[in-house]
Amino acid sequence: MSDAHKHRIAVCPGTYDPVTFGHIDVIERASGLFDEVVVSVKTGSFKKMPLFDAPERIAFVEASVTHLPNVRVEGFNSLITEHARSLGASVMVKGLRAISDFDYEFQMAQLNRHLAAEIETVYLPASPQYSFVSSSGVREVAAWGGSVDDWVPAFVAEALRARRLRGVGSVP
């Protein structure tokens, strides 16, 4: 098979805690660019404790991408480059909301390139209506009882409300 007709697999890695419409927008756009997209949900982290556990986050993403036949969701707990290699992926897709995202993502791309030069990083800029939406912002607004219905799927907004009512992840 020539390179022009090679099956292109892309990974969209992240914690997705929780998945937002901004994430879904990037995944949808990536699905139009690549033959197969694997949304790779980080199941472990050294940086922070997620509000939702890995099975919940994976289920939220799966429910959010059912309309995309070339997209599947997998959890991973390794270096993203090793995970991408195990999938046969040649591309990592990352969404960028602002210059501050670029600074961090550029550093990560350089580290990843050192670890796996054969895997390219592709950036998709956030669509304007999602350029300010972040998972951490969604969690904060929800913790204070604000509406996040415009930023996340209805089942995610409901899960956030349920967490707040149970006192999990809410403010003191």
BAROFI-331886 format. One record per residue (C-alpha): residue in three letters; x, y, z. Coordinates in nm, 2 decimals, decimal comma, m for minus. Layout:
<recs>
@r->ala | X->X | Y->Y | Z->Z
...
</recs>
This chain:
<recs>
@r->met | X->0,00 | Y->0,00 | Z->0,00
@r->ser | X->0,14 | Y->0,34 | Z->m0,09
@r->asp | X->0,18 | Y->0,61 | Z->0,17
@r->ala | X->m0,10 | Y->0,81 | Z->0,00
@r->his | X->m0,34 | Y->0,53 | Z->0,08
@r->lys | X->m0,21 | Y->0,43 | Z->0,42
@r->his | X->m0,47 | Y->0,39 | Z->0,69
@r->arg | X->m0,41 | Y->0,69 | Z->0,92
@r->ile | X->m0,48 | Y->0,64 | Z->1,29
@r->ala | X->m0,48 | Y->0,94 | Z->1,52
@r->val | X->m0,50 | Y->0,96 | Z->1,90
@r->cys | X->m0,67 | Y->1,24 | Z->2,09
@r->pro | X->m0,52 | Y->1,20 | Z->2,44
@r->gly | X->m0,65 | Y->1,37 | Z->2,75
@r->thr | X->m0,80 | Y->1,32 | Z->3,10
@r->tyr | X->m1,15 | Y->1,43 | Z->2,98
@r->asp | X->m1,25 | Y->1,52 | Z->3,34
@r->pro | X->m1,51 | Y->1,58 | Z->3,22
@r->val | X->m1,55 | Y->1,57 | Z->2,84
@r->thr | X->m1,67 | Y->1,91 | Z->2,71
@r->phe | X->m1,82 | Y->2,03 | Z->2,39
@r->gly | X->m1,48 | Y->2,17 | Z->2,30
@r->his | X->m1,33 | Y->1,82 | Z->2,33
@r->ile | X->m1,61 | Y->1,68 | Z->2,12
@r->asp | X->m1,56 | Y->1,95 | Z->1,85
@r->val | X->m1,19 | Y->1,86 | Z->1,82
@r->ile | X->m1,27 | Y->1,49 | Z->1,80
@r->glu | X->m1,54 | Y->1,55 | Z->1,54
@r->arg | X->m1,30 | Y->1,76 | Z->1,33
@r->ala | X->m1,02 | Y->1,50 | Z->1,37
@r->ser | X->m1,26 | Y->1,22 | Z->1,26
@r->gly | X->m1,29 | Y->1,40 | Z->0,92
@r->leu | X->m0,92 | Y->1,42 | Z->0,88
@r->phe | X->m0,81 | Y->1,07 | Z->0,97
@r->asp | X->m0,93 | Y->0,72 | Z->0,89
@r->glu | X->m0,95 | Y->0,62 | Z->1,26
@r->val | X->m0,95 | Y->0,83 | Z->1,57
@r->val | X->m0,88 | Y->0,68 | Z->1,91
@r->val | X->m0,98 | Y->0,90 | Z->2,20
@r->ser | X->m0,73 | Y->0,80 | Z->2,46
@r->val | X->m0,85 | Y->0,87 | Z->2,82
@r->lys | X->m0,57 | Y->0,89 | Z->3,07
@r->thr | X->m0,66 | Y->0,66 | Z->3,35
@r->gly | X->m0,37 | Y->0,75 | Z->3,59
@r->ser | X->m0,20 | Y->1,08 | Z->3,67
@r->phe | X->0,08 | Y->1,21 | Z->3,87
@r->lys | X->m0,05 | Y->1,56 | Z->3,85
@r->lys | X->m0,40 | Y->1,56 | Z->3,99
@r->met | X->m0,68 | Y->1,35 | Z->4,12
@r->pro | X->m0,97 | Y->1,35 | Z->3,87
@r->leu | X->m1,33 | Y->1,42 | Z->3,99
@r->phe | X->m1,46 | Y->1,13 | Z->3,78
@r->asp | X->m1,30 | Y->0,79 | Z->3,79
@r->ala | X->m1,16 | Y->0,64 | Z->3,46
@r->pro | X->m1,46 | Y->0,42 | Z->3,38
@r->glu | X->m1,70 | Y->0,72 | Z->3,42
@r->arg | X->m1,48 | Y->0,94 | Z->3,20
@r->ile | X->m1,45 | Y->0,67 | Z->2,94
@r->ala | X->m1,83 | Y->0,61 | Z->2,94
@r->phe | X->m1,89 | Y->0,99 | Z->2,91
@r->val | X->m1,66 | Y->1,01 | Z->2,61
@r->glu | X->m1,81 | Y->0,70 | Z->2,45
@r->ala | X->m2,16 | Y->0,84 | Z->2,48
@r->ser | X->m2,04 | Y->1,16 | Z->2,33
@r->val | X->m1,89 | Y->1,01 | Z->2,01
@r->thr | X->m2,15 | Y->0,74 | Z->1,92
@r->his | X->m2,24 | Y->0,95 | Z->1,61
@r->leu | X->m1,88 | Y->0,91 | Z->1,47
@r->pro | X->m1,83 | Y->0,57 | Z->1,32
@r->asn | X->m1,45 | Y->0,60 | Z->1,29
@r->val | X->m1,39 | Y->0,70 | Z->1,65
@r->arg | X->m1,34 | Y->0,47 | Z->1,94
@r->val | X->m1,24 | Y->0,53 | Z->2,31
@r->glu | X->m0,97 | Y->0,36 | Z->2,51
@r->gly | X->m0,82 | Y->0,41 | Z->2,85
@r->phe | X->m0,44 | Y->0,42 | Z->2,89
@r->asn | X->m0,20 | Y->0,44 | Z->3,17
@r->ser | X->0,15 | Y->0,48 | Z->3,01
@r->leu | X->0,35 | Y->0,73 | Z->2,82
@r->ile | X->0,13 | Y->0,86 | Z->2,54
@r->thr | X->0,39 | Y->0,78 | Z->2,28
@r->glu | X->0,39 | Y->0,41 | Z->2,39
@r->his | X->0,02 | Y->0,40 | Z->2,38
@r->ala | X->0,01 | Y->0,56 | Z->2,04
@r->arg | X->0,27 | Y->0,31 | Z->1,91
@r->ser | X->0,06 | Y->0,02 | Z->2,05
@r->leu | X->m0,23 | Y->0,15 | Z->1,84
@r->gly | X->m0,03 | Y->0,20 | Z->1,52
@r->ala | X->m0,10 | Y->0,57 | Z->1,54
@r->ser | X->0,10 | Y->0,81 | Z->1,34
@r->val | X->m0,05 | Y->1,13 | Z->1,47
@r->met | X->m0,15 | Y->1,29 | Z->1,81
@r->val | X->m0,42 | Y->1,55 | Z->1,78
@r->lys | X->m0,44 | Y->1,82 | Z->2,04
@r->gly | X->m0,69 | Y->2,11 | Z->2,07
@r->leu | X->m0,56 | Y->2,46 | Z->2,15
@r->arg | X->m0,77 | Y->2,73 | Z->2,31
@r->ala | X->m0,51 | Y->3,00 | Z->2,36
@r->ile | X->m0,15 | Y->3,09 | Z->2,34
@r->ser | X->m0,10 | Y->2,95 | Z->2,70
@r->asp | X->m0,22 | Y->2,61 | Z->2,57
@r->phe | X->0,04 | Y->2,63 | Z->2,29
@r->asp | X->0,33 | Y->2,69 | Z->2,53
@r->tyr | X->0,26 | Y->2,38 | Z->2,73
@r->glu | X->0,16 | Y->2,16 | Z->2,43
@r->phe | X->0,47 | Y->2,27 | Z->2,23
@r->gln | X->0,69 | Y->2,15 | Z->2,52
@r->met | X->0,50 | Y->1,82 | Z->2,53
@r->ala | X->0,53 | Y->1,78 | Z->2,15
@r->gln | X->0,90 | Y->1,82 | Z->2,18
@r->leu | X->0,93 | Y->1,56 | Z->2,45
@r->asn | X->0,71 | Y->1,33 | Z->2,26
@r->arg | X->0,90 | Y->1,38 | Z->1,94
@r->his | X->1,22 | Y->1,28 | Z->2,12
@r->leu | X->1,05 | Y->0,97 | Z->2,25
@r->ala | X->0,87 | Y->0,88 | Z->1,92
@r->ala | X->0,99 | Y->1,08 | Z->1,62
@r->glu | X->0,76 | Y->0,88 | Z->1,39
@r->ile | X->0,45 | Y->1,02 | Z->1,56
@r->glu | X->0,35 | Y->1,37 | Z->1,46
@r->thr | X->0,16 | Y->1,62 | Z->1,67
@r->val | X->m0,12 | Y->1,81 | Z->1,50
@r->tyr | X->m0,29 | Y->2,10 | Z->1,67
@r->leu | X->m0,66 | Y->2,20 | Z->1,60
@r->pro | X->m0,75 | Y->2,55 | Z->1,72
@r->ala | X->m1,07 | Y->2,56 | Z->1,93
@r->ser | X->m1,38 | Y->2,67 | Z->1,76
@r->pro | X->m1,46 | Y->3,03 | Z->1,88
@r->gln | X->m1,76 | Y->2,92 | Z->2,08
@r->tyr | X->m1,55 | Y->2,68 | Z->2,29
@r->ser | X->m1,23 | Y->2,88 | Z->2,31
@r->phe | X->m1,28 | Y->2,96 | Z->2,68
@r->val | X->m1,42 | Y->2,62 | Z->2,79
@r->ser | X->m1,20 | Y->2,40 | Z->3,00
@r->ser | X->m1,27 | Y->2,09 | Z->3,21
@r->ser | X->m1,13 | Y->2,27 | Z->3,52
@r->gly | X->m1,35 | Y->2,57 | Z->3,45
@r->val | X->m1,65 | Y->2,34 | Z->3,41
@r->arg | X->m1,57 | Y->2,16 | Z->3,74
@r->glu | X->m1,53 | Y->2,50 | Z->3,92
@r->val | X->m1,86 | Y->2,64 | Z->3,79
@r->ala | X->m2,05 | Y->2,32 | Z->3,87
@r->ala | X->m1,89 | Y->2,30 | Z->4,22
@r->trp | X->m2,04 | Y->2,64 | Z->4,30
@r->gly | X->m2,38 | Y->2,54 | Z->4,16
@r->gly | X->m2,36 | Y->2,72 | Z->3,83
@r->ser | X->m2,51 | Y->2,59 | Z->3,51
@r->val | X->m2,27 | Y->2,41 | Z->3,28
@r->asp | X->m2,54 | Y->2,30 | Z->3,04
@r->asp | X->m2,39 | Y->2,50 | Z->2,75
@r->trp | X->m2,05 | Y->2,35 | Z->2,78
@r->val | X->m2,10 | Y->1,97 | Z->2,84
@r->pro | X->m2,34 | Y->1,70 | Z->2,72
@r->ala | X->m2,66 | Y->1,68 | Z->2,93
@r->phe | X->m2,55 | Y->1,35 | Z->3,10
@r->val | X->m2,23 | Y->1,51 | Z->3,21
@r->ala | X->m2,41 | Y->1,82 | Z->3,35
@r->glu | X->m2,64 | Y->1,58 | Z->3,54
@r->ala | X->m2,34 | Y->1,38 | Z->3,68
@r->leu | X->m2,18 | Y->1,71 | Z->3,79
@r->arg | X->m2,50 | Y->1,82 | Z->3,96
@r->ala | X->m2,53 | Y->1,47 | Z->4,13
@r->arg | X->m2,17 | Y->1,50 | Z->4,26
@r->arg | X->m2,24 | Y->1,84 | Z->4,40
@r->leu | X->m2,56 | Y->1,72 | Z->4,58
@r->arg | X->m2,37 | Y->1,43 | Z->4,73
@r->gly | X->m2,10 | Y->1,68 | Z->4,84
@r->val | X->m1,83 | Y->1,52 | Z->4,61
@r->gly | X->m1,61 | Y->1,77 | Z->4,44
@r->ser | X->m1,80 | Y->2,07 | Z->4,58
@r->val | X->m1,67 | Y->2,37 | Z->4,75
@r->pro | X->m1,66 | Y->2,39 | Z->5,13
</recs>
